[in-house]
Amino acid sequence: MRNFMIVCGLVLLGAVSVSAQENRGVEVSGSYQYVRFNPGGGASGINCQGGSGSFGAYLTSRAGVIGEFGACRVTGMPSGSSAHEMNYLFGPRMYFHSNGRVFPFVQTLLGAERLSAAATGVGSLASNAFAWTAGGGADVTLTRHVSLRAIQVEYLYTRFGGASQNSMRVQSGIVWRFGR
């Protein structure tokens, strides 16, 4: 983990050194979010559908820092019960130059995830855990300020109850860019 943080810091420092040569800007996005949550310990996976939003500040046209917030509702729950997942993650994103309208990117985000569940007559419970994601996606430019986030696929790691969860997160939505 320490080496990962050092690498992220070096990437961002390198981005600052060339920032005078490239465009800076910000982006805001809204997306549909699907999470395939694998509880671990032999339990079957859970589907969770909802939405997410992100804010990005770019030091160059390629490198930026992202803050992402998402929430979803677990589907297929019995009547009288509900479960939700919420995450808040931050980290670097790197875009790759493209000659066309498609711009692929990779990112690694660190933060936390909150799971909550409730059942009629039983009550509710909630738990927080460290979370990180690693993955990438592709944005398709529609206009100067609007892009379609065609796909964003990530490995999502969490650790609830002393066990590791290895999950998948998929998103698609709209991105608004300013100053880039």
C-alpha positions as CSV (number, residue, x, y, z in Angstrom):
1,M,0.0,0.0,0.0
2,R,2.9,2.4,0.9
3,N,4.5,1.8,-2.6
4,F,1.1,2.4,-4.3
5,M,0.8,5.8,-2.5
6,I,4.3,6.8,-3.5
7,V,3.6,6.0,-7.1
8,C,0.4,8.0,-7.1
9,G,2.2,10.9,-5.5
10,L,5.0,10.8,-8.2
11,V,2.4,10.7,-11.0
12,L,0.7,13.8,-9.6
13,L,4.0,15.6,-9.1
14,G,4.9,14.8,-12.7
15,A,1.6,16.2,-13.8
16,V,2.2,19.5,-12.0
17,S,5.6,19.9,-13.7
18,V,4.1,19.9,-17.1
19,S,0.9,21.7,-16.2
20,A,2.0,25.0,-17.7
21,Q,2.2,23.3,-21.1
22,E,-1.2,21.8,-21.2
23,N,-4.9,22.6,-20.6
24,R,-6.3,22.5,-17.2
25,G,-10.0,22.1,-16.4
26,V,-12.7,20.4,-14.5
27,E,-15.3,17.8,-15.2
28,V,-18.6,16.7,-13.6
29,S,-20.4,13.5,-14.4
30,G,-23.5,11.5,-13.6
31,S,-23.7,7.8,-14.2
32,Y,-25.8,4.7,-13.9
33,Q,-23.9,2.2,-11.6
34,Y,-24.1,-1.6,-11.3
35,V,-22.2,-3.4,-8.6
36,R,-21.8,-7.1,-8.4
37,F,-20.9,-7.4,-4.7
38,N,-19.3,-10.7,-3.7
39,P,-19.7,-11.1,0.1
40,G,-17.0,-13.8,0.4
41,G,-17.0,-16.8,2.6
42,G,-18.9,-18.9,0.1
43,A,-21.9,-16.6,0.0
44,S,-23.5,-16.0,-3.3
45,G,-23.1,-12.6,-5.1
46,I,-25.5,-9.7,-4.8
47,N,-26.6,-7.3,-7.5
48,C,-26.8,-3.6,-6.7
49,Q,-28.1,-0.9,-9.0
50,G,-28.1,2.8,-8.6
51,G,-26.2,6.0,-9.6
52,S,-22.9,7.8,-9.1
53,G,-21.5,11.3,-9.6
54,S,-18.0,12.5,-9.9
55,F,-15.9,15.7,-9.9
56,G,-12.5,15.9,-11.5
57,A,-9.8,18.6,-11.5
58,Y,-7.2,18.3,-14.2
59,L,-3.7,19.5,-13.8
60,T,-2.9,18.6,-17.5
61,S,-5.1,17.4,-20.4
62,R,-4.1,13.9,-19.4
63,A,-3.8,13.7,-15.6
64,G,-6.3,14.6,-12.9
65,V,-7.7,14.0,-9.4
66,I,-11.1,12.5,-9.2
67,G,-13.7,12.4,-6.4
68,E,-16.5,9.9,-6.9
69,F,-19.6,9.2,-4.9
70,G,-22.0,6.3,-5.6
71,A,-25.0,4.6,-4.1
72,C,-27.1,1.6,-5.1
73,R,-30.0,-0.5,-3.9
74,V,-29.6,-4.3,-3.6
75,T,-32.1,-6.0,-5.9
76,G,-33.9,-9.3,-5.2
77,M,-34.4,-8.7,-1.5
78,P,-37.4,-10.4,0.2
79,S,-40.5,-8.3,0.9
80,G,-40.1,-6.1,4.0
81,S,-36.3,-5.9,3.8
82,S,-33.9,-3.6,2.0
83,A,-30.1,-3.2,1.6
84,H,-28.0,-0.3,0.2
85,E,-24.4,0.3,-0.7
86,M,-22.7,3.7,-0.7
87,N,-19.1,4.5,-1.6
88,Y,-17.0,7.6,-1.6
89,L,-13.6,7.3,-3.4
90,F,-10.8,9.7,-4.4
91,G,-7.6,9.3,-6.5
92,P,-5.8,9.9,-9.8
93,R,-7.1,9.3,-13.3
94,M,-4.9,9.3,-16.5
95,Y,-6.3,9.8,-20.0
96,F,-4.6,8.5,-23.1
97,H,-4.3,10.7,-26.2
98,S,-6.4,9.7,-29.1
99,N,-6.7,11.0,-32.7
100,G,-10.5,10.4,-32.7
101,R,-13.4,11.1,-30.4
102,V,-12.8,8.1,-28.0
103,F,-10.6,8.8,-25.0
104,P,-9.6,5.8,-22.9
105,F,-8.6,6.3,-19.3
106,V,-7.3,4.3,-16.2
107,Q,-7.8,5.2,-12.6
108,T,-7.2,4.0,-9.0
109,L,-9.5,5.3,-6.3
110,L,-9.2,4.9,-2.5
111,G,-11.9,5.6,0.1
112,A,-14.7,3.9,2.0
113,E,-17.9,1.9,1.4
114,R,-21.0,1.7,3.6
115,L,-23.4,-1.2,3.6
116,S,-26.8,-0.9,5.3
117,A,-29.7,-3.3,5.7
118,A,-33.1,-3.2,7.3
119,A,-35.9,-5.7,7.8
120,T,-39.4,-5.1,9.1
121,G,-39.7,-6.2,12.8
122,V,-36.0,-6.8,13.1
123,G,-34.4,-3.4,12.8
124,S,-31.4,-2.1,10.8
125,L,-27.7,-2.3,10.8
126,A,-24.8,-0.6,8.9
127,S,-21.1,-1.1,8.5
128,N,-18.3,1.0,7.0
129,A,-15.1,-0.4,5.5
130,F,-12.0,0.7,3.5
131,A,-12.5,0.4,-0.2
132,W,-10.4,0.8,-3.4
133,T,-11.0,0.4,-7.1
134,A,-8.7,-0.1,-10.1
135,G,-10.0,0.0,-13.6
136,G,-10.7,2.1,-16.6
137,G,-13.1,3.1,-19.3
138,A,-13.7,5.2,-22.4
139,D,-15.3,8.6,-23.0
140,V,-16.8,9.4,-26.4
141,T,-16.8,13.2,-27.2
142,L,-20.2,14.4,-28.3
143,T,-19.6,18.2,-28.2
144,R,-16.8,20.4,-26.9
145,H,-18.2,20.2,-23.4
146,V,-20.2,17.0,-23.3
147,S,-19.0,13.4,-23.6
148,L,-20.6,10.0,-23.2
149,R,-18.9,7.8,-20.6
150,A,-19.5,4.7,-22.8
151,I,-18.1,2.3,-20.2
152,Q,-16.2,2.3,-16.9
153,V,-15.3,-1.1,-15.4
154,E,-13.5,-1.5,-12.2
155,Y,-12.4,-4.1,-9.7
156,L,-13.8,-3.1,-6.3
157,Y,-12.1,-4.3,-3.1
158,T,-13.6,-4.0,0.4
159,R,-13.0,-5.6,3.7
160,F,-16.2,-6.1,5.8
161,G,-16.3,-8.3,8.9
162,G,-12.7,-9.4,8.7
163,A,-13.2,-10.9,5.2
164,S,-12.2,-9.6,1.8
165,Q,-14.8,-8.9,-0.8
166,N,-13.7,-8.9,-4.5
167,S,-16.5,-7.2,-6.5
168,M,-17.0,-5.6,-9.9
169,R,-18.4,-2.1,-10.6
170,V,-19.7,-1.0,-14.0
171,Q,-20.8,2.6,-14.9
172,S,-22.1,4.5,-17.9
173,G,-23.2,8.1,-18.1
174,I,-22.7,11.7,-19.2
175,V,-19.6,13.9,-18.6
176,W,-19.6,17.7,-18.7
177,R,-16.2,19.4,-19.1
178,F,-15.2,23.0,-18.5
179,G,-11.9,24.7,-19.3
180,R,-10.4,21.8,-21.2
